[in-house]
Amino acid sequence: MSHYGSLDDALSYHAVHGNAAWSAAGVTDTQRTAALFRASAALDGRYSARYPGRKAGGRAQDLGWPRIDAVDAEGDAIAPYEVPIEILQAAYEMALAELVSPGSLSPSVTPGKVKVRARVEGAVDVTYAGGGSVSSQRPTLTVVDDILSSLLARSSGASVDLLRV
């Protein structure tokens, strides 16, 4: 099993972005590495269906990148065996979330049992979220969506070419 990026590059990334929690006192490299592993798994789990190209190492490859025959959202080729900077940055952002709150990117939930409101007055009143999907219970890191927007294919909806005869 692998993870995206390196501890040194993650430290530099978070220092530049002012994310002090990454280098906070008492946080160990073991904790940071574990966060990178969890973040990399969550990143691939959430976005790999939209990655362009195909895995360079086939099914035996642990992570979704590097890939071959890949192009970015603009149609520019991504060098074979390259892990794009967008993937590394997204992994570092997700690793920060995992470091601060381990397991937060892939929580264990029971659909229909997630509390949306709890009130205590004369009696306890609890309201649960309706059915929904497990993926709807995951946090959304909009910064990751923003970082990956230039890499992942844009969803343009269905299109049909018409031919007039």
N, C-alpha and C positions, 0 to 999 in steps of 0.2 A: 504494500500500500504506500502511496506517495501523497504529497501535497504540492500545491502550486507555490512557487516563489521560495524565498529563503528568509531566515530570521533577520539577517542583516538588511536585506532590502525592505522587509516589512517595517523594521525599526526606522529606516530612513523615510519611508513613505509616511508613516504616522507622525514622525517628527515634523516633516514639512507641512502636514495637514493639521498640526496642533492637537493631535489625538493623544493626550498625555496618559490616558489609561493604559496604553500599550506598554509604556515604559515605567509605569508606576512602581513605587517602592513595594517590595514584597511579591511582585509578579515574577515568576521564574521562567526560564527558557523552556522548561518542560511544559508549563501551562500554555505558553505561546505556541509551541509546536503542536500541542494537542488541539488548540484552537484552529491552527492552520489546517490540520487534518480534517476536523469537523467542517470547517468552512469550505474546503475543497470538495468534500463529498456533497455538501448542501448545494454548492454552486453547480456542480455537474447534475445533480438530481433535479434541480429546478430549471436549468437552462439548456442542458445538452441536446434536447430534441430540436432546438433551434440553432445549434452550432452548424456552421457551413462545412462542407467537405466530409471526410471520413477519418476515423482514427488511423494514425500512421502505423501503429502497432497492432491494428485489428482488435478483435475481442479480448485478446490477452492483455491489452494495455489497461492499466489501472484507472487512469484519468481520461477525460474527454479530449485533452490536448496533450501533445501536438497532433495536428491533423494534416492531411494532404488534400489537394484539390479544393482548398478553401479560399473563399473570397470574402471581403467584408461587405457591409451593407451598401457601399458605393460601387461594388464590383471590382475593387482592387485586390489583386492576388495577395495571399498571405503565404510567406515563404514556407515550403515544406519543413516540417519538424520544428517550426517556431511556435512558442507559446506567446500569443499576443499580449501586449502590455495591458489591454483592457481586462483580460482574464486575471492577470496578476493583481491589478488594482482592485478588481471586484473581490478576489480572494482575500486581500488584505482588509478590505472594509468588512467583509463577512466574518473574518477572523476576529476583528475587534469586537463585533457583536457577540461572538461566541466566547471571547475571553471575559467580557463583562458579565455575561449571563450564559453559562455553559448549557448547551442543549436548546437554546432559544430558537435556533433556525429550523430545527426539526423536532418540535415538541411532540410528546405523546398526548393525543387527545382522543376522547370518545365523542363522536358526533352526537349532538343532541344533549350532551351533558356539560357543555361549556356554559358557565354562568355569564349572563350579560347584565344581570342586575340582582343585587341582594339588598333587602331593606329590613331593618329591625325597628319595629315600633311596638305595638301591642303584641304582635306575633311576627315570626320570621316569614318573610316573603321572598322567594327565590324565583327568578325567571331564567330559563335556559334558552340558548340559541336553538332555533329550529334546525332540523336535519343538517343541511349544508354538507359541504365536502371537507375532508381533512385539510386539503390545501387552502381552503378559505380561513383556516385557523392559524396559518403560518404568518409570521410578521412579514411585511413588505419593506425592504430596504430600498427606498427610491433612489438613493445614491448609486446603488448597484445597477438598477435599471438604466439610470442615466449613463453610467460608465459603459455599459454593454450596448447601448443604442447604436453606436457606430460600427459594431461588430456583427450583431445579429441581424438577420434578414427582417425587414419591416413587413408586418402583416398588412397587406393591402386589401384583404377580403377577396371574394371570388371575382374573377374577370373572365370574360368570354370574348373571343375574337369573332367578329361578325363579318360575313362575306356576302356582299350584295350581288345577286345574279341577275 
